[in-house]
Amino acid sequence: MRQNHLLYPVKYFHFTQVLIGTFLVFKAGAQTERWDTYMAKFGDKPGSVLVDMGYKDMAPDSRYPFLVVTGPKAQDCNKQKLPNSEEIDRMEEILDATTNFITGVTAKVLVGTFTYNCERLNYYYVKDTMGVRYAIMRMYNRNYTNYEYAINMKADREWSAYRAFLYPNEETLNWMENDKTIAKMLQQGDSLTASRDINFELYFKTDTGRRSFIGFANQKGYRTDTTQVSQSANVPFELVLTKHARVSMDAINDMTGAIKAELKKYNSIYVGWNAPLKQPLKK
């Protein structure tokens, strides 16, 4: 058993060729679990974060004031210090076993995992730490004697590890959102080589706010359309921005990042973007 830091210094540099996007939504009792995953660079190495996005609005949860971080050291890693596919399956098995053993001694929630530097750390918030260390040690001694592992526990009533480390920052959230849209276009056969009109849908609480934003949009080279009006009582004024460009991750990230940053000045909602498909797969 090893002792390890609970958190790593975080620096986000996205890897568009290796990021894996999954989005799982299901019910577990009263809690809706919304799992998503992203890869980024932490320090000088890539890492993978799997996080339950569903706890964002309810964190911190006072029922679970203690943080437990535990997980195995991988025995088979690639050059990027990430576990190979067979090893990932083994680590999933260890995660399930760990969850079951912790459940036997205290109420808990699993909020995420962090895979980095040949190690996978699983993040739990628990009601009580009494018996947790012994339960995890017993699990490894019984079933995984050939694995080196870490156990760390501390009070974290503010859920800082979840909110400041596991949960993605605004830049990463923007990247993840755009990655899903582009991935869907690729799955539908688009080569992303052709320029086309890219449309961004926004809503404003006041027409004054919408008109002010149009000034910003025109300076950035967008065409604007305000003919449609939403029936929503809170944000009734719709604005569609259009720019003719190629769909690339860098370009979309720059556009959506700037739009969202400007929208913070207004009572507004960013809905998303869309673009017509080009070169669809032939049936």
Backbone as CSV, one residue per row, in Angstrom:
resi,resn,N_x,N_y,N_z,CA_x,CA_y,CA_z,C_x,C_y,C_z
1,MET,0.852,-1.195,0.000,0.000,0.000,0.000,0.888,1.244,0.000
2,ARG,0.494,2.257,-0.807,1.264,3.481,-0.902,0.431,4.656,-0.428
3,GLN,1.105,5.697,-0.021,0.440,6.964,0.273,0.643,7.889,-0.924
4,ASN,-0.348,8.627,-1.321,-0.289,9.482,-2.470,-1.021,10.781,-2.259
5,HIS,-0.661,11.776,-3.055,-1.359,13.063,-2.976,-2.813,12.896,-3.426
6,LEU,-3.680,13.595,-2.730,-5.099,13.529,-3.091,-5.370,14.248,-4.402
7,LEU,-4.638,15.324,-4.651,-4.883,16.111,-5.849,-3.580,16.347,-6.588
8,TYR,-3.707,16.521,-7.881,-2.565,16.851,-8.710,-2.709,18.287,-9.204
9,PRO,-1.597,18.987,-9.439,-1.703,20.307,-10.070,-2.356,20.157,-11.435
10,VAL,-3.339,20.986,-11.719,-4.107,20.823,-12.951,-3.744,21.896,-13.950
11,LYS,-3.440,21.463,-15.161,-3.242,22.389,-16.257,-3.885,21.756,-17.470
12,TYR,-4.880,22.432,-18.055,-5.664,21.836,-19.127,-5.083,22.191,-20.486
13,PHE,-4.590,21.172,-21.204,-4.241,21.302,-22.603,-4.931,20.149,-23.322
14,HIS,-5.842,20.445,-24.203,-6.684,19.402,-24.765,-5.984,18.612,-25.860
15,PHE,-6.317,17.330,-25.930,-5.797,16.447,-26.953,-6.952,16.033,-27.851
16,THR,-7.113,16.725,-28.977,-8.282,16.474,-29.806,-8.256,15.093,-30.438
17,GLN,-7.089,14.513,-30.574,-7.004,13.206,-31.221,-7.238,12.054,-30.256
18,VAL,-7.184,12.336,-28.953,-7.300,11.229,-28.009,-8.451,11.375,-27.039
19,LEU,-9.104,12.547,-27.026,-10.208,12.700,-26.079,-11.332,11.749,-26.437
20,ILE,-11.850,11.073,-25.428,-12.957,10.141,-25.602,-14.172,10.735,-24.934
21,GLY,-15.255,10.908,-25.646,-16.455,11.493,-25.070,-17.543,10.463,-24.878
22,THR,-17.983,10.261,-23.652,-19.122,9.399,-23.385,-20.075,10.162,-22.501
23,PHE,-21.325,9.832,-22.582,-22.306,10.531,-21.754,-23.368,9.535,-21.351
24,LEU,-23.410,9.177,-20.088,-24.322,8.172,-19.590,-25.282,8.816,-18.608
25,VAL,-26.558,8.585,-18.801,-27.566,9.127,-17.900,-28.467,7.998,-17.444
26,PHE,-28.558,7.780,-16.131,-29.457,6.758,-15.637,-29.821,7.073,-14.197
27,LYS,-30.864,6.440,-13.732,-31.354,6.685,-12.377,-30.772,5.657,-11.410
28,ALA,-30.384,6.134,-10.255,-29.946,5.243,-9.179,-30.619,5.744,-7.919
29,GLY,-31.784,5.217,-7.631,-32.575,5.736,-6.531,-33.061,7.121,-6.896
30,ALA,-32.851,8.087,-5.983,-33.315,9.451,-6.235,-32.278,10.268,-6.998
31,GLN,-31.070,9.768,-7.107,-29.986,10.521,-7.726,-29.873,10.182,-9.203
32,THR,-29.834,11.194,-10.047,-29.575,10.999,-11.461,-28.080,11.038,-11.702
33,GLU,-27.526,9.968,-12.232,-26.105,9.913,-12.522,-25.880,10.327,-13.969
34,ARG,-24.926,11.232,-14.178,-24.609,11.718,-15.509,-23.098,11.655,-15.677
35,TRP,-22.636,10.531,-16.171,-21.202,10.320,-16.288,-20.685,10.854,-17.617
36,ASP,-19.567,11.545,-17.541,-18.904,12.039,-18.741,-17.399,11.924,-18.513
37,THR,-16.648,11.957,-19.598,-15.211,11.757,-19.472,-14.459,12.694,-20.398
38,TYR,-13.272,13.084,-19.978,-12.420,13.915,-20.818,-10.961,13.595,-20.521
39,MET,-10.125,13.921,-21.484,-8.686,13.799,-21.291,-8.065,15.176,-21.381
40,ALA,-7.037,15.388,-20.591,-6.315,16.654,-20.598,-4.900,16.394,-20.116
41,LYS,-4.072,17.423,-20.188,-2.701,17.283,-19.723,-2.586,17.818,-18.307
42,PHE,-2.072,16.993,-17.416,-1.890,17.347,-16.008,-0.390,17.386,-15.753
43,GLY,0.142,18.605,-15.553,1.588,18.698,-15.463,2.187,18.397,-16.824
44,ASP,3.001,17.347,-16.913,3.644,17.012,-18.188,3.131,15.706,-18.783
45,LYS,2.023,15.149,-18.246,1.505,13.880,-18.736,0.003,13.971,-18.992
46,PRO,-0.511,13.186,-19.946,-1.962,13.156,-20.160,-2.648,12.361,-19.059
47,GLY,-3.865,12.748,-18.763,-4.668,12.028,-17.787,-6.107,11.962,-18.249
48,SER,-6.838,10.997,-17.735,-8.238,10.798,-18.088,-9.094,10.947,-16.836
49,VAL,-10.144,11.756,-16.933,-11.064,11.979,-15.819,-12.444,11.482,-16.215
50,LEU,-13.019,10.635,-15.385,-14.412,10.200,-15.513,-15.151,10.790,-14.329
51,VAL,-16.181,11.591,-14.589,-16.820,12.345,-13.509,-18.337,12.269,-13.633
52,ASP,-19.002,12.155,-12.488,-20.459,12.203,-12.444,-20.877,13.670,-12.407
53,MET,-21.318,14.184,-13.552,-21.698,15.588,-13.677,-22.965,15.900,-12.878
54,GLY,-23.713,14.866,-12.510,-24.991,15.058,-11.853,-24.917,15.656,-10.464
55,TYR,-23.718,15.664,-9.848,-23.595,16.211,-8.500,-23.258,17.697,-8.481
56,LYS,-23.069,18.304,-9.646,-22.627,19.694,-9.691,-23.570,20.623,-8.935
57,ASP,-24.869,20.505,-9.171,-25.826,21.430,-8.574,-26.122,21.145,-7.108
58,MET,-25.756,19.945,-6.615,-26.057,19.608,-5.225,-24.808,19.529,-4.348
59,ALA,-23.639,19.749,-4.938,-22.406,19.729,-4.146,-22.189,21.070,-3.451
60,PRO,-21.746,21.053,-2.170,-21.426,19.866,-1.368,-22.667,19.240,-0.742
61,ASP,-22.618,17.938,-0.564,-23.688,17.196,0.100,-23.231,16.921,1.542
62,SER,-23.892,17.544,2.494,-23.465,17.467,3.895,-23.561,16.061,4.467
63,ARG,-24.279,15.172,3.807,-24.374,13.793,4.295,-23.068,13.038,4.129
64,TYR,-22.198,13.527,3.234,-20.952,12.820,2.932,-19.783,13.802,3.048
65,PRO,-19.315,14.055,4.276,-18.305,15.100,4.485,-16.860,14.648,4.311
66,PHE,-16.621,13.346,4.091,-15.254,12.836,4.025,-14.939,12.324,2.620
67,LEU,-13.714,12.596,2.194,-13.240,12.163,0.887,-12.330,10.951,1.043
68,VAL,-12.590,9.931,0.242,-11.722,8.746,0.170,-11.234,8.623,-1.261
69,VAL,-9.918,8.604,-1.421,-9.309,8.431,-2.740,-8.476,7.161,-2.695
70,THR,-8.814,6.218,-3.523,-8.131,4.929,-3.486,-8.137,4.303,-4.870
71,GLY,-7.104,3.535,-5.146,-7.070,2.859,-6.430,-5.745,2.165,-6.686
72,PRO,-5.698,1.337,-7.724,-4.522,0.519,-7.996,-3.513,1.174,-8.933
73,LYS,-2.290,0.716,-8.837,-1.242,1.046,-9.789,-1.312,0.049,-10.933
74,ALA,-1.389,0.550,-12.157,-1.490,-0.339,-13.318,-0.187,-1.100,-13.528
75,GLN,-0.314,-2.309,-14.014,0.861,-3.146,-14.278,1.272,-3.142,-15.737
76,ASP,0.396,-2.595,-16.601,0.664,-2.601,-18.038,0.207,-1.269,-18.615
77,CYS,1.169,-0.375,-18.897,0.840,0.965,-19.397,1.507,1.210,-20.747
78,ASN,0.946,2.177,-21.493,1.543,2.558,-22.765,2.578,3.666,-22.546
79,LYS,3.072,4.229,-23.644,4.112,5.242,-23.547,3.627,6.527,-22.890
80,GLN,2.317,6.757,-22.918,1.753,7.951,-22.281,1.439,7.725,-20.801
81,LYS,1.829,6.571,-20.295,1.586,6.210,-18.898,0.100,6.035,-18.596
82,LEU,-0.650,5.579,-19.611,-2.060,5.242,-19.426,-2.226,3.740,-19.562
83,PRO,-3.104,3.129,-18.760,-3.266,1.668,-18.803,-3.726,1.185,-20.175
84,ASN,-3.232,0.019,-20.578,-3.690,-0.594,-21.817,-5.080,-1.192,-21.621
85,SER,-5.713,-1.580,-22.720,-7.132,-1.956,-22.702,-7.425,-3.099,-21.730
86,GLU,-6.601,-4.135,-21.722,-6.855,-5.259,-20.809,-6.706,-4.825,-19.356
87,GLU,-5.766,-3.939,-19.111,-5.560,-3.451,-17.749,-6.735,-2.570,-17.305
88,ILE,-7.311,-1.818,-18.239,-8.480,-1.001,-17.911,-9.631,-1.886,-17.461
89,ASP,-9.828,-3.020,-18.131,-10.869,-3.956,-17.708,-10.632,-4.438,-16.286
90,ARG,-9.386,-4.706,-15.959,-9.045,-5.154,-14.614,-9.312,-4.051,-13.587
91,MET,-9.009,-2.823,-13.956,-9.230,-1.709,-13.044,-10.721,-1.428,-12.849
92,GLU,-11.512,-1.680,-13.862,-12.967,-1.585,-13.704,-13.455,-2.623,-12.692
93,GLU,-12.892,-3.805,-12.771,-13.247,-4.869,-11.820,-12.874,-4.466,-10.400
94,ILE,-11.682,-3.876,-10.240,-11.248,-3.427,-8.921,-12.132,-2.294,-8.417
95,LEU,-12.543,-1.393,-9.315,-13.449,-0.306,-8.924,-14.767,-0.866,-8.387
96,ASP,-15.340,-1.836,-9.086,-16.602,-2.433,-8.627,-16.435,-3.087,-7.261
97,ALA,-15.319,-3.808,-7.106,-15.070,-4.486,-5.831,-14.880,-3.469,-4.706
98,THR,-14.128,-2.405,-4.985,-13.905,-1.360,-3.975,-15.221,-0.736,-3.539
99,THR,-16.075,-0.429,-4.507,-17.374,0.163,-4.201,-18.191,-0.754,-3.302
100,ASN,-18.185,-2.037,-3.600,-18.936,-2.998,-2.789,-18.389,-3.092,-1.372
101,PHE,-17.071,-3.092,-1.223,-16.482,-3.208,0.106,-16.736,-1.956,0.934
102,ILE,-16.656,-0.760,0.318,-16.939,0.471,1.058,-18.405,0.514,1.465
103,THR,-19.282,0.059,0.568,-20.716,0.030,0.875,-20.996,-0.791,2.130
104,GLY,-20.165,-1.803,2.377,-20.370,-2.659,3.534,-20.089,-1.988,4.859
105,VAL,-19.386,-0.821,4.843,-19.025,-0.190,6.111,-19.596,1.219,6.279
106,THR,-20.001,1.885,5.188,-20.529,3.244,5.326,-21.304,3.651,4.078
107,ALA,-22.205,4.612,4.250,-22.887,5.203,3.095,-21.882,6.002,2.282
108,LYS,-21.997,5.961,0.974,-20.993,6.601,0.121,-21.597,6.967,-1.224
109,VAL,-20.881,7.859,-1.937,-21.178,8.138,-3.341,-19.853,8.142,-4.100
110,LEU,-19.838,7.522,-5.248,-18.686,7.556,-6.142,-18.889,8.737,-7.082
111,VAL,-17.949,9.685,-7.098,-18.127,10.891,-7.916,-17.194,10.953,-9.116
112,GLY,-16.172,10.105,-9.165,-15.298,10.151,-10.321,-14.074,9.282,-10.174
113,THR,-13.317,9.204,-11.253,-12.037,8.497,-11.260,-11.021,9.354,-12.008
114,PHE,-9.771,9.162,-11.656,-8.679,9.900,-12.293,-7.593,8.906,-12.669
115,THR,-7.353,8.755,-13.967,-6.348,7.823,-14.466,-5.164,8.623,-14.986
116,TYR,-4.002,8.382,-14.384,-2.840,9.238,-14.654,-1.577,8.533,-14.172
117,ASN,-0.516,8.606,-14.984,0.796,8.104,-14.570,0.728,6.654,-14.086
118,CYS,0.052,5.806,-14.885,-0.065,4.369,-14.603,-0.841,4.084,-13.313
119,GLU,-1.784,4.916,-12.992,-2.542,4.743,-11.763,-3.985,5.182,-12.001
120,ARG,-4.915,4.484,-11.362,-6.305,4.903,-11.411,-6.816,5.119,-9.994
121,LEU,-7.137,6.373,-9.684,-7.643,6.737,-8.372,-9.141,6.952,-8.456
122,ASN,-9.865,6.336,-7.537,-11.320,6.424,-7.494,-11.719,7.337,-6.332
123,TYR,-12.605,8.280,-6.610,-12.973,9.322,-5.651,-14.359,9.048,-5.076
124,TYR,-14.413,8.854,-3.745,-15.670,8.624,-3.032,-15.858,9.707,-1.978
125,TYR,-17.107,10.109,-1.776,-17.465,10.873,-0.583,-18.273,9.939,0.316
126,VAL,-17.896,9.904,1.608,-18.476,8.924,2.522,-19.030,9.613,3.767
127,LYS,-19.927,8.915,4.433,-20.518,9.414,5.675,-19.540,9.331,6.825
128,ASP,-18.749,8.253,6.849,-17.842,7.999,7.974,-16.658,7.209,7.449
129,THR,-15.460,7.518,7.917,-14.268,6.809,7.455,-13.924,5.597,8.310
130,MET,-14.623,5.419,9.415,-14.312,4.295,10.292,-14.521,2.975,9.555
131,GLY,-13.508,2.178,9.494,-13.591,0.863,8.864,-13.302,0.863,7.387
132,VAL,-13.199,2.039,6.758,-12.988,2.085,5.304,-11.604,1.562,4.931
133,ARG,-10.583,2.036,5.625,-9.225,1.603,5.297,-9.089,0.085,5.447
134,TYR,-9.612,-0.446,6.530,-9.515,-1.892,6.754,-10.264,-2.660,5.667
135,ALA,-11.432,-2.179,5.269,-12.218,-2.870,4.245,-11.472,-2.912,2.919
136,ILE,-10.838,-1.806,2.532,-10.104,-1.767,1.261,-8.874,-2.656,1.333
137,MET,-8.157,-2.609,2.452,-6.986,-3.472,2.610,-7.389,-4.938,2.545
138,ARG,-8.515,-5.274,3.171,-8.992,-6.661,3.151,-9.330,-7.100,1.724
139,MET,-9.909,-6.213,0.938,-10.255,-6.538,-0.439,-9.005,-6.862,-1.261
140,TYR,-7.982,-5.996,-1.149,-6.756,-6.249,-1.910,-6.050,-7.512,-1.423
141,ASN,-5.990,-7.695,-0.118,-5.315,-8.874,0.421,-6.024,-10.166,0.036
142,ARG,-7.329,-10.081,-0.169,-8.095,-11.263,-0.525,-8.070,-11.548,-2.028
143,ASN,-8.202,-10.500,-2.841,-8.441,-10.718,-4.276,-7.389,-10.144,-5.218
144,TYR,-6.598,-9.165,-4.760,-5.685,-8.483,-5.688,-4.316,-8.297,-5.048
145,THR,-3.746,-9.396,-4.580,-2.484,-9.326,-3.849,-1.322,-8.858,-4.713
146,ASN,-1.447,-8.971,-6.036,-0.352,-8.579,-6.921,-0.428,-7.107,-7.333
147,TYR,-1.396,-6.369,-6.774,-1.532,-4.957,-7.128,-1.067,-4.054,-5.997
148,GLU,-0.256,-3.070,-6.365,0.090,-1.995,-5.453,-1.062,-0.987,-5.481
149,TYR,-1.362,-0.371,-4.356,-2.532,0.494,-4.324,-2.331,1.640,-3.332
150,ALA,-3.210,2.648,-3.452,-3.163,3.831,-2.594,-4.468,3.975,-1.840
151,ILE,-4.398,4.487,-0.623,-5.587,4.857,0.163,-5.288,6.207,0.824
152,ASN,-6.137,7.187,0.580,-6.035,8.480,1.239,-7.414,8.919,1.680
153,MET,-7.512,9.491,2.855,-8.792,9.963,3.389,-8.588,11.305,4.063
154,LYS,-9.569,12.181,3.913,-9.516,13.458,4.611,-10.911,14.069,4.640
155,ALA,-11.122,15.024,5.541,-12.378,15.777,5.561,-12.407,16.720,4.365
156,ASP,-13.514,16.763,3.683,-13.689,17.669,2.547,-15.163,18.070,2.486
157,ARG,-15.591,18.824,3.489,-17.000,19.201,3.607,-17.475,20.078,2.448
158,GLU,-16.566,20.794,1.826,-16.927,21.658,0.696,-16.886,20.932,-0.644
159,TRP,-16.494,19.660,-0.628,-16.369,18.872,-1.854,-15.406,19.555,-2.836
160,SER,-14.315,20.050,-2.319,-13.359,20.771,-3.157,-12.744,19.875,-4.229
161,ALA,-12.472,18.623,-3.886,-11.871,17.720,-4.868,-12.792,17.512,-6.057
162,TYR,-14.087,17.412,-5.780,-15.046,17.241,-6.866,-15.211,18.531,-7.660
163,ARG,-15.450,19.639,-6.971,-15.818,20.876,-7.659,-14.628,21.549,-8.340
164,ALA,-13.434,21.443,-7.753,-12.279,22.160,-8.287,-11.325,21.282,-9.079
165,PHE,-11.445,19.965,-8.934,-10.498,19.082,-9.619,-11.183,18.183,-10.639
166,LEU,-12.122,17.354,-10.208,-12.757,16.411,-11.126,-13.684,17.103,-12.120
167,TYR,-14.509,18.023,-11.609,-15.479,18.669,-12.485,-14.745,19.591,-13.450
168,PRO,-15.037,19.505,-14.744,-14.279,20.292,-15.726,-14.516,21.789,-15.596
169,ASN,-13.474,22.564,-15.897,-13.620,24.014,-15.886,-14.368,24.466,-17.145
170,GLU,-14.617,25.763,-17.267,-15.425,26.269,-18.372,-14.803,25.950,-19.723
171,GLU,-13.501,26.088,-19.831,-12.823,25.802,-21.099,-13.007,24.342,-21.495
172,THR,-12.859,23.453,-20.528,-12.999,22.031,-20.808,-14.441,21.672,-21.131
173,LEU,-15.405,22.251,-20.394,-16.819,22.011,-20.693,-17.153,22.433,-22.117
174,ASN,-16.639,23.573,-22.528,-16.869,24.051,-23.882,-16.297,23.075,-24.900
175,TRP,-15.093,22.590,-24.628,-14.438,21.621,-25.505,-15.260,20.334,-25.599
176,MET,-15.714,19.836,-24.464,-16.487,18.592,-24.442,-17.784,18.729,-25.243
177,GLU,-18.453,19.854,-25.048,-19.718,20.105,-25.752,-19.495,20.129,-27.263
178,ASN,-18.474,20.836,-27.705,-18.191,20.922,-29.136,-17.720,19.593,-29.703
179,ASP,-16.959,18.867,-28.913,-16.477,17.556,-29.356,-17.637,16.615,-29.655
180,LYS,-18.681,16.643,-28.841,-19.832,15.764,-29.065,-20.548,16.109,-30.373
181,THR,-20.710,17.417,-30.644,-21.390,17.830,-31.869,-20.578,17.435,-33.096
182,ILE,-19.279,17.668,-33.053,-18.418,17.330,-34.186,-18.344,15.820,-34.374
183,ALA,-18.271,15.069,-33.259,-18.236,13.610,-33.361,-19.495,13.074,-34.030
184,LYS,-20.641,13.659,-33.711,-21.898,13.238,-34.334,-21.881,13.516,-35.823
185,MET,-21.324,14.658,-36.236,-21.220,14.974,-37.661,-20.319,13.971,-38.380
186,LEU,-19.224,13.621,-37.753,-18.321,12.629,-38.347,-18.991,11.268,-38.469
187,GLN,-19.751,10.892,-37.448,-20.456,9.609,-37.484,-21.487,9.561,-38.603
188,GLN,-22.014,10.720,-38.977,-22.995,10.788,-40.049,-22.347,10.932,-41.420
189,GLY,-21.022,10.867,-41.457,-20.310,10.816,-42.723,-19.722,12.118,-43.208
190,ASP,-19.806,13.175,-42.416,-19.257,14.459,-42.842,-17.736,14.426,-42.738
191,SER,-17.064,14.923,-43.784,-15.600,14.939,-43.765,-15.044,16.181,-43.076
192,LEU,-15.887,17.181,-42.839,-15.510,18.444,-42.206,-14.511,19.244,-43.033
193,THR,-14.399,18.946,-44.321,-13.458,19.675,-45.182,-14.103,20.867,-45.866
194,ALA,-15.433,20.874,-46.000,-16.128,21.929,-46.732,-16.606,23.028,-45.787
195,SER,-16.496,24.276,-46.240,-17.058,25.389,-45.476,-18.570,25.370,-45.598
196,ARG,-19.224,25.869,-44.563,-20.674,25.944,-44.570,-21.122,26.967,-43.530
197,ASP,-22.422,27.337,-43.548,-22.955,28.241,-42.544,-23.039,27.527,-41.196
198,ILE,-22.432,28.115,-40.183,-22.498,27.590,-38.822,-23.397,28.526,-38.022
199,ASN,-24.421,27.964,-37.402,-25.430,28.756,-36.705,-25.341,28.561,-35.196
200,PHE,-25.421,29.664,-34.453,-25.360,29.647,-33.004,-26.660,30.242,-32.462
201,GLU,-27.333,29.513,-31.588,-28.645,29.929,-31.091,-28.536,30.483,-29.673
202,LEU,-29.046,31.701,-29.476,-28.974,32.385,-28.197,-30.346,32.946,-27.834
203,TYR,-30.582,33.136,-26.516,-31.817,33.766,-26.052,-31.477,34.815,-25.000
204,PHE,-32.253,35.920,-25.032,-32.007,37.045,-24.131,-33.267,37.393,-23.349
205,LYS,-33.053,37.917,-22.159,-34.186,38.314,-21.320,-34.818,39.612,-21.819
206,THR,-33.988,40.495,-22.381,-34.496,41.773,-22.869,-34.047,42.005,-24.305
207,ASP,-34.852,42.756,-25.037,-34.476,43.111,-26.403,-33.300,44.079,-26.398
208,THR,-33.177,44.882,-25.338,-32.034,45.786,-25.222,-30.730,45.001,-25.156
209,GLY,-30.730,43.935,-24.363,-29.554,43.077,-24.274,-29.239,42.425,-25.600
210,ARG,-30.277,41.982,-26.289,-30.064,41.344,-27.590,-29.444,42.334,-28.577
211,ARG,-29.953,43.562,-28.612,-29.420,44.555,-29.550,-27.963,44.888,-29.220
212,SER,-27.640,44.956,-27.939,-26.251,45.225,-27.551,-25.334,44.102,-28.016
213,PHE,-25.808,42.862,-27.875,-24.988,41.730,-28.284,-24.798,41.716,-29.800
214,ILE,-25.781,42.170,-30.538,-25.666,42.204,-32.003,-24.479,43.074,-32.422
215,GLY,-24.238,44.171,-31.684,-23.078,45.005,-31.988,-21.785,44.226,-31.885
216,PHE,-21.649,43.406,-30.807,-20.471,42.553,-30.650,-20.379,41.550,-31.795
217,ALA,-21.520,40.912,-32.131,-21.534,39.886,-33.177,-21.136,40.453,-34.530
218,ASN,-21.601,41.644,-34.843,-21.260,42.251,-36.139,-19.768,42.558,-36.223
219,GLN,-19.187,42.988,-35.106,-17.748,43.247,-35.092,-16.942,41.977,-35.333
220,LYS,-17.491,40.838,-34.926,-16.813,39.549,-35.094,-17.142,38.878,-36.433
221,GLY,-17.926,39.547,-37.272,-18.193,39.023,-38.603,-19.352,38.066,-38.703
222,TYR,-20.268,38.076,-37.729,-21.439,37.209,-37.776,-22.602,37.923,-38.466
223,ARG,-23.393,37.163,-39.199,-24.698,37.625,-39.616,-25.681,37.330,-38.489
224,THR,-26.712,38.130,-38.360,-27.652,37.945,-37.259,-29.079,37.859,-37.783
225,ASP,-29.892,37.077,-37.050,-31.301,36.907,-37.392,-32.108,36.987,-36.095
226,THR,-33.028,37.951,-36.042,-33.843,38.129,-34.837,-35.330,37.954,-35.138
227,THR,-35.651,37.308,-36.240,-37.057,37.230,-36.649,-37.874,36.312,-35.761
228,GLN,-37.249,35.304,-35.187,-37.979,34.360,-34.349,-37.997,34.850,-32.908
229,VAL,-39.127,34.655,-32.250,-39.276,35.039,-30.846,-39.722,33.831,-30.052
230,SER,-38.998,33.524,-28.987,-39.343,32.394,-28.129,-40.585,32.729,-27.311
231,GLN,-41.324,31.699,-26.940,-42.497,31.878,-26.074,-42.130,31.786,-24.592
232,SER,-40.849,31.572,-24.299,-40.408,31.469,-22.912,-40.611,32.795,-22.197
233,ALA,-41.155,32.733,-20.981,-41.409,33.954,-20.212,-40.122,34.569,-19.686
234,ASN,-39.097,33.767,-19.499,-37.860,34.266,-18.901,-36.893,34.855,-19.923
235,VAL,-36.737,34.202,-21.043,-35.794,34.661,-22.071,-36.489,34.621,-23.438
236,PRO,-37.341,35.584,-23.728,-38.183,35.501,-24.929,-37.524,35.958,-26.221
237,PHE,-36.329,36.558,-26.157,-35.770,37.185,-27.355,-34.653,36.323,-27.946
238,GLU,-34.940,35.734,-29.085,-33.996,34.821,-29.730,-33.064,35.581,-30.660
239,LEU,-31.836,35.087,-30.745,-30.857,35.613,-31.686,-30.084,34.445,-32.276
240,VAL,-30.006,34.389,-33.601,-29.226,33.369,-34.292,-28.047,34.051,-34.968
241,LEU,-26.839,33.614,-34.624,-25.622,34.106,-35.266,-25.197,33.117,-36.331
242,THR,-24.718,33.613,-37.450,-24.283,32.743,-38.543,-22.937,33.215,-39.061
243,LYS,-22.038,32.257,-39.251,-20.740,32.555,-39.867,-20.409,31.444,-40.842
244,HIS,-19.939,31.805,-42.021,-19.546,30.824,-43.033,-18.082,30.454,-42.790
245,ALA,-17.849,29.211,-42.449,-16.493,28.776,-42.098,-16.412,27.256,-42.138
246,ARG,-15.222,26.759,-41.994,-15.026,25.315,-41.866,-15.289,24.908,-40.423
247,VAL,-15.804,23.699,-40.255,-16.026,23.155,-38.916,-14.749,22.442,-38.474
248,SER,-14.019,23.083,-37.585,-12.837,22.459,-36.990,-12.897,22.689,-35.496
249,MET,-12.272,21.822,-34.727,-12.337,21.939,-33.273,-11.752,23.261,-32.804
250,ASP,-10.608,23.666,-33.345,-9.989,24.906,-32.905,-10.876,26.104,-33.216
251,ALA,-11.432,26.154,-34.440,-12.261,27.287,-34.841,-13.540,27.342,-34.003
252,ILE,-14.198,26.204,-33.823,-15.443,26.177,-33.051,-15.193,26.547,-31.595
253,ASN,-14.099,26.042,-31.036,-13.782,26.387,-29.649,-13.560,27.888,-29.481
254,ASP,-12.841,28.484,-30.449,-12.601,29.930,-30.372,-13.913,30.702,-30.469
255,MET,-14.787,30.306,-31.402,-16.046,31.025,-31.587,-16.962,30.878,-30.375
256,THR,-17.180,29.647,-29.938,-18.094,29.428,-28.815,-17.535,30.014,-27.524
257,GLY,-16.215,29.938,-27.341,-15.613,30.521,-26.145,-15.840,32.028,-26.079
258,ALA,-15.651,32.714,-27.211,-15.838,34.165,-27.243,-17.305,34.539,-27.066
259,ILE,-18.199,33.769,-27.695,-19.636,34.042,-27.563,-20.074,33.885,-26.107
260,LYS,-19.674,32.794,-25.471,-20.087,32.556,-24.088,-19.507,33.596,-23.139
261,ALA,-18.273,34.026,-23.392,-17.660,35.041,-22.539,-18.442,36.353,-22.632
262,GLU,-18.849,36.739,-23.836,-19.610,37.973,-24.014,-21.005,37.856,-23.420
263,LEU,-21.601,36.668,-23.503,-22.961,36.464,-22.990,-23.059,36.658,-21.485
264,LYS,-21.931,36.547,-20.772,-21.957,36.715,-19.326,-22.381,38.127,-18.921
265,LYS,-22.319,39.076,-19.850,-22.701,40.450,-19.547,-24.213,40.650,-19.559
266,TYR,-24.948,39.630,-20.035,-26.381,39.789,-20.234,-27.143,38.661,-19.538
267,ASN,-28.445,38.870,-19.346,-29.315,37.787,-18.899,-29.656,36.959,-20.132
268,SER,-28.880,35.950,-20.389,-28.984,35.243,-21.666,-28.709,33.764,-21.505
269,ILE,-29.051,33.015,-22.543,-28.838,31.569,-22.563,-28.194,31.191,-23.893
270,TYR,-27.130,30.427,-23.806,-26.509,29.852,-24.998,-27.078,28.451,-25.183
271,VAL,-27.694,28.195,-26.334,-28.322,26.897,-26.587,-27.353,25.926,-27.244
272,GLY,-26.621,26.389,-28.254,-25.702,25.508,-28.958,-25.534,25.943,-30.397
273,TRP,-24.823,25.115,-31.168,-24.597,25.432,-32.575,-24.937,24.230,-33.440
274,ASN,-25.194,24.513,-34.697,-25.464,23.454,-35.670,-24.973,23.903,-37.029
275,ALA,-24.786,22.950,-37.896,-24.332,23.222,-39.258,-24.830,22.121,-40.172
276,PRO,-25.177,22.441,-41.432,-25.649,21.401,-42.364,-24.544,20.407,-42.670
277,LEU,-24.934,19.157,-42.825,-23.951,18.129,-43.164,-23.471,18.293,-44.601
278,LYS,-22.204,17.981,-44.833,-21.628,17.966,-46.164,-21.036,16.589,-46.419
279,GLN,-21.161,16.119,-47.638,-20.618,14.828,-48.049,-21.080,13.695,-47.122
280,PRO,-22.400,13.508,-46.972,-22.882,12.396,-46.127,-22.555,11.059,-46.749
281,LEU,-22.547,10.021,-45.913,-22.290,8.678,-46.398,-23.350,8.263,-47.402
282,LYS,-22.926,7.614,-48.479,-23.876,7.123,-49.474,-24.476,5.810,-49.013
283,LYS,-25.794,5.699,-49.128,-26.487,4.478,-48.706,-26.635,3.544,-49.892
